[in-house]
Amino acid sequence: MARREDIRDFLSRETACVLVEVASAAGSTPRDADAWMLVSKDRTFATIGGGQLEFMAIDHARKLGQGANADLRLAIPLGPEIGQCCGGHVALSFKKVDADTRAALIERSDDEIAHRPHVYIFGAGHVGNALAMALSHVPLRTVLVDTREPELSAADVPGIETCLTAMPEAIVRDAPPGSAFVVLTHDHALDFLIATEALGREDASYVGMIGSKTKRATFKNWLLREVNRPELFERLVCPIGGTAVKDKRPPVIAALAAAEIMTAALNCHLQPRAPTPKSRRSIKA
């Protein structure tokens, strides 16, 4: 399934564009250093934070793209002068995109996508599809898993992957460290099997299962009887999405669950990692 933000498509359509990058950021700012966007004559890709700062950046980039003798670096205080009240200070750099910059942008984008947290949704029913849709908008690698081909074929969510398998528990075993697992299949026995496998992963960022108080209690008893590891149960989120909102409509459950899943997955992965040879390459190459 094609991802929503396809930088290759943008660069192929916009042969003349300008790279705008946050070179430095101090104090309260919409985005941190290294945030970037592309600006062409009629379109933009990505964002440096919106508001007046971004409007100014787009206007400046388009002047540069049209051949104006514009500065390649701007220092902007985020105060009343530009209609923003962040109070911080941002330095922006501007660069016309050439072949080397294009290659560096694609490489950087691919590297970022490759290191996104994995979220596995088991069950392509109403809630599973709604949850996949909700998570497709955030920087996660979401995989919708099911044992039923018709349900997966009917799932049409841009930005997510699908996986047809007769052994969903094997997907859990092969998932990378820090993955999140959300269990909501059509079969309670299958739910229990997948959830148990996921709870056995001490490196999982999140393990959630849809269900009621009765299902939660039944699973606890099943876990004690079949696996004899009651401590695993303490790590289970069930029901997903919490109990503060008493609304069982799939989009509501999905929205509530998406927030807690994203929080767990990103908190787990937003730790400093050693740069790979690819991630060391600067956009300014």
N, C-alpha and C positions, 0 to 999 in steps of 0.2 A: 504494500500500500504506500502510495507516495506521501511524503511528509508535507506538512502544511507550508513550512518555510523553506522553499527550495531556492537556495542562492544561485545555483547553476541556471535555473530558469530566468531569474532576474538578470543575471549578467549576460545571458545569451540574447535577451530582448533589449537590454539597455547597453549599447556598445560604448556610449559616452556617459560616464558618471563620475562623481567625486566621493571619495571616502572622507567621512567626518569622524574623528576619534576624540574621545575624552582623554587628553594627554595627562591631565592632573585634576584632582578634585580635593578641595579642602572644606571642612565644615559640613553643613547640611546641604546635600546636593541630590538631584533626582536620580543620578546614576553614578557609579564609581568609575575610577580610571580604567581605561581599556574598553569601556562601552563604545560602540560604534554604530554608524549607519551609512547607508549609501544613498546618494541623491542624484537623480537624473533630471532631465528637463521636466518630466511630468509625473514621476513616481519616486517613492522612497522605499527602502528596505531596512528593517530593524529600527531601533530607536535609541536616542541618547537621553530620553526622559520626558519628552513632550513639553508642553507649555511654551512660553515666550522664548526660552533658551533654544528649543528645537526650531521654532519658527525663524529665529534669527540665523541659526546655523544653515537651515535649508536655503534661505534667501542668499546668504553669503556664498554657499556652495554653488548655487545656480549661476551667480555672477561669475564665479571662477570658471565654471564649466563653459560659459559663453565667451570666455576669452578676456574678461576684465582683469585689470592689474590689481587683484585682490590679495590681501594678506593671507599667508598660509598658516597663521596661528592667531587666535584671538583669546584674550584674557577677559573673562566676563564675571563681574560680581552679581550674585543672584539677589538683588534687592529691588527697592521700589523703582529704580531707574528703568528697569525692563519689565516691570509688572509682575515680579516673582518675589515671594517672601521667604524663600528657603534660608537665606542668610549666608550661604556658603560662597565658594569661589571656584570657578571652573576655567580650565584652559582647554581650548579646542584646537586640534590640528586639522588641516585640509590638504588633500592630495588627489590629483587627478588619477584615476585608476588606469594603470597600464597592464601589460601582460603579466609581469611579475607580481603585481599587487593582486590581480585576479587569482593567480595560482595560490598565493598566500592566504587570501580570503577563503577560498574553497577548502584549503587544507585545514585552516583554523576552524572553520565551521564543521567539517567532518570530524575533527578531533573532539570538539565539544559535544557533538551528538553521540560519538562513540563512547564517551564517558558519562553519559546521562544515567541516572538511576533507573533500574529496571523495575517495572510494575507488572505483575502477572495477574490478570483477572480470569478466574476459572468460572466459566458459565456465561454463554452468550444469550442469556434471556433478556427480559425487559430491563432489569436493574443493571445487568452486566453491560448491555449496550449503552445505557444512559451514563454509566460510570466511565466507560471508554470514551464517550463523547466529551464528558467533562474534563478528563485527564488529557485529551488530545491537544488542549490549548496551552498546556504548561510544559516546561522542558524536562519531560520524562520519556523514557522509552517504554511505551505501553504495549503489552501483548495480550490479546484476547484469546483464551484457550477454551476449547470445547471438544467433546468426543463425538459431537453430532455435526455432520457436514452441512445439512440444510440451514441450521442456525448460524453457522459461521459464514456461509455464502450470503445470507441475508444481511449480515452485519456490513455496513458501508460507512465507516468512520474514517475520514481523512486523517492521516498522521499516526495511525496505529497499525500494528501488525496482527495477523491472526495465525493461530496454530491449531491444526487438527491432529489429535492424537488419541490413541486408545489407552494410553497410560499417562494421565496428567501428573501423577506423582513423580514420574521420571523427569518432567519439566522442572519440578521443584528441586530435585537433586542436582540438576545441571545448571541451575541459575547462578549468576555471579554473586559474590559477597555483597551484602547491603541491599539485596532485592526486597521488594515488598510483595506480599502474596494476599490476594483478596479472593475468598472462597464463597461462591454463590451459584452452585450448579443446580440442576434439576433433581438431584438425588441426595438425600441426607447421608446415606452411607458413603457416597463418593465425597461429599463435603468433609465427613469425618476423616476419611483416608488422606485427603489432600492436606487438611488442616494439621493433622498429626505429623505428616512429613515436613510441613513448613515449620511447625513449632520445634522440630528437632534441629532446625538450622539456627544455631546460636548467633550467626552473623546476619540474620534477616533483620531488616529495618522495621518491618511491620508484618503482622499476621492477623488478618481479620476474617470473620465469617458472618454472613448474614443470618439472622435468626431471632427468635423470641427468647424469653426467660426459660421457657420449657425446653427449647432446643439447646440452649446453653447448658442447662442442668443435665439433659440427656447426654450431651457430648462429654461433660465432665465425668459422668458415671462410665461411659464407654471407654474413655481414656484411661481411667483407673483400672477397669477390668481387662482391656485388651493390651495395654502398653505398660501399665503399672508405673507410670511416671506422672503423678499428679502435679508436680512442680511445673510441668509444661503449660498447664492450663492458665497459670497466672499471666502468661505473655499473650494470651489470646484477646483480641478486641472483638467482642460480640455483645450486642449487635454493632455493626459498623455504623458510623455516623452519629453515635450517641443516642441519648433518649430525651434530650431537651425539647425537640420538636416532634410532636405527635402527628406525624404525617407519613403515610406509607406509600405515597405515590413514587414510582421509580425515579423521576428526575429530582425529587426532593431528597430521597435517600442518597442518590448519586452525588448531589452537590455537597451534602453534609459529609459524606464519606471521602470525597475527593480532597477536601481541605485537610482532614486528618492524615490521609495517606501521603499527600504531597509534603506536609510538614515533617512527617517521620522520614520519608525517603530523602528529601533535600537536606535535612539536618544531619543525616547519616553521611551523605556524600559531600557536603560542602566543607570538607576538611582539606587542608593543604596536601597536595599530592606532588610527588617528585615529577618535574617536567620530563616529558619524553622528547626525543629528537624532533618530532613534528611540532609539539606544543611550544618548543622554544622559538620557532620561526616567527618573526614579527610580521604583522600586517604591512609594515612599511618596507618590506623587502622589495 
